[in-house]
Amino acid sequence: MLGFITNRMISMVFTIWAVSFIAFAIIQLPPGDYLTTYVAQLSADGDRVDPAAIQALRDQYGFGEPYLVQYWKWTVGLLHGDFGRSFEWKAPVSELIWGRLGNSILLEGLAVIVMWLVALPIGIYAAVRKYSLGDYLATIGGFLGLAIPNFFFALILMYLSFIWFGETIGGLFSPEYQNAHWSFGRIVDFASHAWAPILVLSMAGTAELIRILRANLLDELKKPYVTTARAKGLSEFRTIMKYPVRVALNPLVSTIGWLLPALVSSSVIVSVVLNLPTAGPLLLRSLTSQDMYLAGAIILLLGILTVIGTLISDLLLAWIDPRIRFGSK
Amino acid sequence: MVSETMTDIAAPAVIKKPVRESQRALMWRRFKQHKLALVGLWIVAAFYLVALLAEFLAPVEPGAYNPRYTYAPPQAIQFISSNEDGSWAFGPYVNGYKSTIDKKAMRRTFAIDPEVKIPLQFFAPSEPYKLAGFIPLSVKLFGVSDPKTPLYILGADRLGRDLLSRLIHGTRISLSIGLAGVTLSLFFGIIIGGFSGYYGGWFDSVVMRVIEFIRSMPTIPLWLGLAAALPKDWSAIQTYFAITVILSLIGWTELARVVRGRFLSLRTEDFVTAAQLDGASDWRIITRHMVPSFMSHIIAAATLAVPGMILAETALSFLGLGLQAPIVSWGTLLQDAQNIRTLATAPWLLTPGICVVVIILSLNFFGDGLRDAADPHGR
């Protein structure tokens, strides 16, 4: 197990390094550099531009130096928690992103939990009662869940809630709870807002999980050990839950690896539609205003978040499946 | 009697030749068994036909605006009209609008006026245009005889533009960007995946790591980051191609994986070894022996990749970082429906989203059917 973890850790470090390289490339993509924009903005605001301060910034970020030197200075800054400055918000990037990133993680985590909670019983039911009405409904729902773009689903939800309840859904908290500490009231308030984004975010993943679980379980149900368990007089419920479901779950855990990137992706766009205080709208805004250090930091952190999530799912898989732990491929 | 039997025996016994169906016929037969795939095929074909004939099918120009009809609701096409004297007439028409100005909301509200009938005309004359860019025509499939009368079968948008016409033109852009993106991805995928699978070795390991890496990244942030760097002053055509390239920069991985897998499994087949022993060049072995044997699989995989491309374009344009204003695509159309006030006034602006759902479902079913049919002997 230890060897497996070390192995995965090393490959994760390499992946994160690659993510940082891409994030930096995106920072560098737009024409002009950050400092020129910054100086132009300072003078436009009527602030006096202090040449010494500008020179200090120039040295700190390595502007005008080769690409790799700039990248190096940027990464060294990252390791000290310095993500550069956002010229639009006139604040260090690190001050802007953590709270929003926390909201992203919270929503995505909840969406993963909801996916599993919904997909498990439905998937098991669809496999055990194959070709029943419920199975067909699950299949149709699954197809629709995969075909409806998440932002379109969010729009429809917004429209329906407005038409039926006269309420606009959006945001994560009511104004009075915006900056409050966590309390029972805030949790209730959060739940009354968060159900919509969580529903939208978990839809596609749930559909996919149901499909995979159903297929896996159908394969397992045919196997002789199920007949044996039944023949020995185990109740039908225990027969299914104790053996085939446990086997069918393993490939499902490994799907988190690619479910997570899709989830992070869709949370960006859904957050824009539903106006959520997560990293998504901030990313979009920073990109449209070419606030590249902020954008780069968000892309980097979303990437790292995904990599860590995938690592967790891998470790989880290794923990429940000895075949992976002991390295037989 | 006797003589007859004699001739019977003398006649050469007809040996029934075994009917051997071509691979293509087998595939088609297999494909037809998948009813949903067949339905999908027809819907996809219909959509692409609409895309091809966009100028002819769209009753008005996609950019033609008329501020008098801001957010005018959809008109239903009716066929039977009753006149005041009780007589009946048959012929397609739509009703006009009664508009009142809502002083409080500062906007016009529309109601369908059943008294006013605007007859629809098939093959209505129009300004001359070039169908698909090269067939000169000056007639539309249908339209109104008097260009001043309103025709908004799917409703109007903020500028009083006809949603139906825009949707038809958007179909062309959204569907073609799906095809173009997949073609480009296929190009990268076949070259990179082919090299990787055929030669193996360190190149293969590097490519596989790169593919794994790209697939483990959230795509929308990356796409947004790349799309945001496009110069704002680029022309519509330039942006269109740039977006296609950006989509395929990430989209090639899946196709490369499929191609690589096929190459790996075929590399050790006897017929490939035989060709190698015959001294055929690598190029000849790949193009003449290997590619034809898995082309159908590649086509199926490519079909299944089209929905992803369409979704990605829609999402990018919806966020405002994909295709830009003068280009009409499903994504840019949905951009108009972003806030709840607009939605509450004009829910018909969501129609492009329904098109997205329908085409994605159809392409998925069609692709599933193709995938099964690609291997007609399997299962």
HADDOCK unambig.tbl for C-alpha pairs under 7 A between the chains (distance, minus, plus):
assign (segid A and resid 15 and name CA) (segid B and resid 213 and name CA) 6.82 0.50 0.50
assign (segid A and resid 26 and name CA) (segid B and resid 225 and name CA) 6.01 0.50 0.50
assign (segid A and resid 26 and name CA) (segid B and resid 226 and name CA) 6.58 0.50 0.50
assign (segid A and resid 29 and name CA) (segid B and resid 229 and name CA) 5.77 0.50 0.50
assign (segid A and resid 30 and name CA) (segid B and resid 229 and name CA) 4.84 0.50 0.50
assign (segid A and resid 147 and name CA) (segid B and resid 357 and name CA) 5.42 0.50 0.50
assign (segid A and resid 147 and name CA) (segid B and resid 360 and name CA) 5.71 0.50 0.50
assign (segid A and resid 147 and name CA) (segid B and resid 361 and name CA) 5.71 0.50 0.50
assign (segid A and resid 148 and name CA) (segid B and resid 357 and name CA) 5.29 0.50 0.50
assign (segid A and resid 149 and name CA) (segid B and resid 311 and name CA) 6.91 0.50 0.50
assign (segid A and resid 152 and name CA) (segid B and resid 353 and name CA) 6.27 0.50 0.50
assign (segid A and resid 158 and name CA) (segid B and resid 340 and name CA) 6.88 0.50 0.50
assign (segid A and resid 159 and name CA) (segid B and resid 340 and name CA) 6.64 0.50 0.50
assign (segid A and resid 159 and name CA) (segid B and resid 343 and name CA) 6.43 0.50 0.50
assign (segid A and resid 159 and name CA) (segid B and resid 344 and name CA) 6.67 0.50 0.50
assign (segid A and resid 258 and name CA) (segid B and resid 216 and name CA) 6.30 0.50 0.50
assign (segid A and resid 261 and name CA) (segid B and resid 216 and name CA) 6.03 0.50 0.50
assign (segid A and resid 261 and name CA) (segid B and resid 217 and name CA) 5.50 0.50 0.50
assign (segid A and resid 261 and name CA) (segid B and resid 218 and name CA) 4.13 0.50 0.50
assign (segid A and resid 262 and name CA) (segid B and resid 218 and name CA) 5.91 0.50 0.50
assign (segid A and resid 264 and name CA) (segid B and resid 218 and name CA) 5.89 0.50 0.50
assign (segid A and resid 265 and name CA) (segid B and resid 218 and name CA) 4.98 0.50 0.50
assign (segid A and resid 265 and name CA) (segid B and resid 219 and name CA) 5.90 0.50 0.50
assign (segid A and resid 265 and name CA) (segid B and resid 220 and name CA) 4.93 0.50 0.50
assign (segid A and resid 265 and name CA) (segid B and resid 221 and name CA) 6.52 0.50 0.50
assign (segid A and resid 273 and name CA) (segid B and resid 338 and name CA) 6.81 0.50 0.50
assign (segid A and resid 287 and name CA) (segid B and resid 225 and name CA) 6.76 0.50 0.50
assign (segid A and resid 287 and name CA) (segid B and resid 228 and name CA) 5.85 0.50 0.50
assign (segid A and resid 288 and name CA) (segid B and resid 228 and name CA) 6.53 0.50 0.50
assign (segid A and resid 299 and name CA) (segid B and resid 221 and name CA) 6.11 0.50 0.50
assign (segid A and resid 303 and name CA) (segid B and resid 217 and name CA) 5.90 0.50 0.50
assign (segid A and resid 303 and name CA) (segid B and resid 218 and name CA) 6.66 0.50 0.50
assign (segid A and resid 306 and name CA) (segid B and resid 217 and name CA) 6.86 0.50 0.50
